């Protein structure tokens, strides 16, 4: 008997199994041709067998055909939902579906970080407008076409970035704001764009200072404190000098540190944008490391956004949490199986994300990330894991390909 472990994400529900399904000890769990009807039934099989396996000695040909089909879909960046729902007997259809998605390209995040840093540190009136719009429009396109991969890339980078912190933070806040405004608040596209502009440019007058402060271990000087306190007004003035004339964009930026709790409906459009921008700014800032402190757990960042200055639920903060989920892409979590993984995709509920396991129940690296559906009891999320505690070298590109 030559048992090979199967990934539960790749078992199709509602379709005949193309091979015999066995447990970790070789015990028969399901015959070839058996139809697993629901996730609950699949979870019961996992509980019985501890793992789902196939004996390649008895099912070699069908298993190899299945793996070949699965590999084609993975190489073409097919999302996990499509992979889990594929028919193992329909190889040609699966290959065609994979080919249709093969043209999708993922962001080059290091290149975007560099572009944003150069633009925001040294803006020039001669070309600022064109360069800024190009950067914003690229981020907006990624947010709309691949929102989970965009969140994964930016949250993952924000938890470790110290060289280009300010630009990375602004890109994260801009993308989070645009996602919340579009998906949860249902704002029209022109308002989403104005909000994205305001978020991306909110710290333009202190980009270099922010990057310095991330690495600073000494207390802030009086000059630095003054620069932080008036950066919104200075950013507005600088943008006007650079040719920005949109009054809503400028007001949202100018007011994004104002402490104004209360219903969004009682605020102007610009004030609503400023409030959402503030909540996203708080979330992103707490995720990021400093020379003087480690990044905060994602749940602490969420909580800080969720409650307002009066310790009441903030409407904009609540919309942020509902959009990103309690465990957003890029966060590290511990599962009921004692495995640790990184969230790669939002789930059907705020607490059931898709996770790629990176260490097994013994704390050893898995080598290759293993997808898990935390909506199933064996892989329920039991808590968050601080970034500093995950001592595994991960390829962001590989994680992005799994989204």
N, C-alpha and C positions, 0 to 999 in steps of 0.2 A: 504494500500500500504506500503510495507516494502522495501525501496530503499537501495541498496548496491552499493557503488562506484566501478567502474571498473578501472583497470590500463590500459591505452591506449596501453602500450607495449604488452599486452596479447590479443589484438583484431586481429584476423587473416585476412589478406588481401587476397581476391580471394577465400574465402571459406564461405559457408552459416553460418549465425549466428545461434547458437543453442537456442537462447532465444530472447525475445523482448528487444530492446535497448531503454532506456529512458534517459531524461535529469535530471538535479538536481531537477527540480520542478515536475517530473513525466511525462512531456510531451513526447509523442511518437516520437522517432527519427528514428527507423527502426524496421520493423517486423521480427519475427523469420523466418529464411531462407533467409533473404536479404543478398546479397553479396556486401561487400565494396571493391571497385576495386583498390583504390589508397590512398596514404597518404594524398593527397590534399582533397579527399572526406572525409576521417576520420577527418581531421582538421576542415572541414566545420561543421561536426556533433558536434564536441566538441564546436565550437563557438556558435552553435545554442542552445545547452543544458547546456553550462557552465561546465558540467561534464558528463561523461558517466556512466549510472547507470543501474542496473537490478532490477526489482521488484521480490523478492524471493517468494512473495505470488502467482504470476502467472507463474513463471519460476523456481520454487524451485528445482525440480528434475534435470533438465538440468543444472542449475547453480551449484548445488552441485557436479555433475559429472565433470563439467568443472573445478571447484576449486580443486577437488581431483586430477585430471590429472595435473593441473598446479603445485600443491604442490609437487607431485612426481618429477616433473622436477626440481623444485627449490632445493629440498632436495638432488638431485643427481648432483647439480652444473651445470645444463644445462645453456649455455650462453643465453643472452637475445634475440639474433637473432633467435635462434631455438625456444625459447618460443613464440616469437611474430608470428612465421610462423607455429606454430603447428595447426593441424586439431583437432578441439574440439570433433569431432565424432570418432576419431581414437585413442581411449584410449590405446589399446594394443600396437599400433605402437609407441606412445609417451613413454609409460613405457619402451619399449625395447630400445629406443634411450637414455633414461635417464640412464638405467642400464649400457649401453655401456660406459658412461662417468663417472660412479660412482667411478671408480678406480683412477681417477686423484687426486693427493695429492698437497696441497698448501704448500709453504715454511713455516717453523717455523722461522719467522724473528727474534724474540728475541734470539733464539739459534744461528742463523747465525751471528747476531751482536756480541754476546759474543765470538764465535769462531774466528771471524775476529779480534776483539780487542786483544784477547790473542795472536794470531799469529803475528800480526803486531807490538805489543808493545814489545814482548820479543821473537824474532825469534832465533832459535837455529840451527846451521849447521847440527846437527845430524838428525833432522826430518823436517826441513823447507820445502824441496822439496815436500815431500809427502803430508804434511798438506796443503801447498799452492795450489798444483794441485787439491786436493780434494775440497777445498773451491771454487776455480775458476771454476772447471768443474760443480759443483752444480749450481752456479750462471748462467753459460752459458746454462745449460740445462733448467733452469726456463725461461731464456730469449727467448729461442727457442720455448719451449712448451707453455708457458703462458706469453707472453710479456706484455700484458696489466696489468695482476695481479702483475707482477714483478715491473713494473713502479709504479703502485698504492701503493704497499707496501713500496717501498723505498722512493718515493717522500713524501708520507704521514708521514713516520717516520722522514725524513730529516727536515721537517718543525717544528719539536718539540724536536728533540734529542739533549741533552746537555751532557749526561753522556758518550756515546760512539760515539761521533761525528765523529772522524777521520775515524774509520772503516766503519761507515754507509755511510759517504761521499764517501769513496773509492769504496764501493760496488755499490753505485748509479752511479758514474762516469764510472765504468767498464761496468755496464749493459747498460747505455745509449750509450757508445761508441760502444759496440758490436752490439746493435740494429741498430744504424745509419749505421755502416760499412756494415752490412749484408743486411738490408732492402732497404737502399737508395743508398749507394755507390757501392753495389754489389761486395765488396771485397771477395776474396777467403777465405775459412774457416781457412787456416793457418794464414793469416794476421789478421783475426778477433780474433783468439786466441792470437796472439802476442800482439795485442792492448789491449785485456782484461787483459792480464798479466801485461802490463805496467801500466794500469790505476789502477789496484787493489794494486799495490806495489809502486805507485808514491810517497807516503809520508811516507814510512816505516822508514826513519831515524828520523822522527819527530812526530810519532803517539802520544806519550805521551804528547809532548809539545802542539800539536793541541788541545787535550782534555783539557789541562789546560787553554789555551787561550780562549776557548769558555766560560769559567766561570769567566774569569778575567775582572775586571772593570777598573783597573788602566792602564795607558799607558804602552806600551811595553818597556822593558828594552833594552839596547844596545846589551846585550848577546842574548836576544830573537830575536831581529831583524836580527842579524848575522846568527842565526840558521835557520831562515826562508829563508834568501837570498841564502844560500848555501845548502839547503836541497836536491835539485835534485842531485847534485854531491855526497853528502854524501849517498843518497839512492842508487845511482849506485854502489858506493864502498862497501856498506853493502851487496847488492845483490851479487856482485862478491864473497865476503867472504862467503856467504851462498850457493855458488855453481852455481849461474846463469851465463850462458856463451852465451846466445843468443844475438848477437850484435844488432839486430833490436830492440828487447825488451829494451835493455839497452840504446840505442841511443834515442829511443822515450821517455823514462823516463827522460833522462838527458836534453832533449831539450823542455820539455813540458811547460816551462815558457818563452821560447824565443819569442820575439815579431817579428814575420815574416809573415806579411800579404801578400796576393797574391794568384794566382791560385794554386790549389793543383797539377796540372799537371807539374808545374815547380819545384816541391819538390821531394826529394827521398822518398822511401816508409816509412822510419822511420820518416822523417820530416812531411809527411802527417799524420801519426799516432799521432805525437806530437801535430800537429795543432788541430786535432779533440779532442784529450785529453784535450788540453787547453780550448777549447770552452765548453766542458762538465764540466770541473772543475769550470769554471766561473759560469755556470748555477747552479750547485749544491751548490756552496758556497753562492750564493745570496739567495737561498731558506732557508738556515739554520739560526736558531736564535743564538744570542750571548747574554751574560749577559748584554752587553752594547747596544744592539740594537735588534729590532724585525726582524723576517724573512721578506724578501722583497716579494712583490706580484709576482706571477709566470710570469706575463707579463713583469715585470722589469728584471727578470732573463733571460727570452727569448731574450729581446732586447739587453741585455749586451752580449749575445752569438752571436746574429745575425750580429752585426756591428763590424768591425775590428778596429784597432788602428787609422786608418785614416778616420773613420766614413763611410766607404764603406761596402756594404754587403759582409760578409765573406762567402766563399764557404762552409767551414766545418760547420760554424754556421747555414747557411741556410739549410744545409742537416739535422742538428739536429732539427731545428724548423719544417721542413716538416715531419720528422719521428715522433716526439712526438706530433705534433699538437700545435696550439696556446694555447690550454687549455689541458695540458697533464693529464693522470690519477694521482689522488692525489691532484689536484688543486680544490679549492672551487670557485664556480661561482654563479652569480645571473641570474635568468631567467626572460623572459618577463612576466611570471605569478607572479613575485615578490617572488617566492620561492628561497631558497638557497640550493644548493646541492654540492656534491663532484663528480668530474669526475671519473668514474670507468672504462671507456673504450674509446679508440680512435674511432672516427666516420669515415664516408666515406669521409669527408673533414676535413681540419685542424681546422675548426671553428664549427663543429657539433658533439661534443663528446656525448657519453652516460653518463648520470648523474643520481646519486641517491639523490633525494631530502631529506634533513634532517630537514629543517624548512619550514613551510607553508608561505602563503602570509602575514600572521599576525606576522611572526617571532617566532611562537611557534614550538617546536619540533614535528616532525611527529610520533615519537615513533619508527616505523619501516621505514627504507629507502624506498623511492618510486622511481622506475626507470622512467626516462624521456628520450625521443629521441629529442635532441635539433635541429634536422633537420626539425622539425615541428614548424610552426610559434608560437603556444601557449607557446612553451618552448624554444624559441631562447635564446641563451646566450647574455646577455646585458652587462656583465662585470665580473671582478674577485672580490672575497671577501677575504680580508686578513685572514690568519689562526686565528689570535687573536680575530677576530670578530665573529667567529663561536663558540658560547658557548653551545655546545652540546656534551655530552659524546658519542663517537662513538666506536663501536667494529670493529677494523680492520679486524678481521676474518670474521665478517658478511659482510662487504663490499667486501672482496675478494671472498666470495661465490657468489656474484652477478655478477662478471665479465663474 
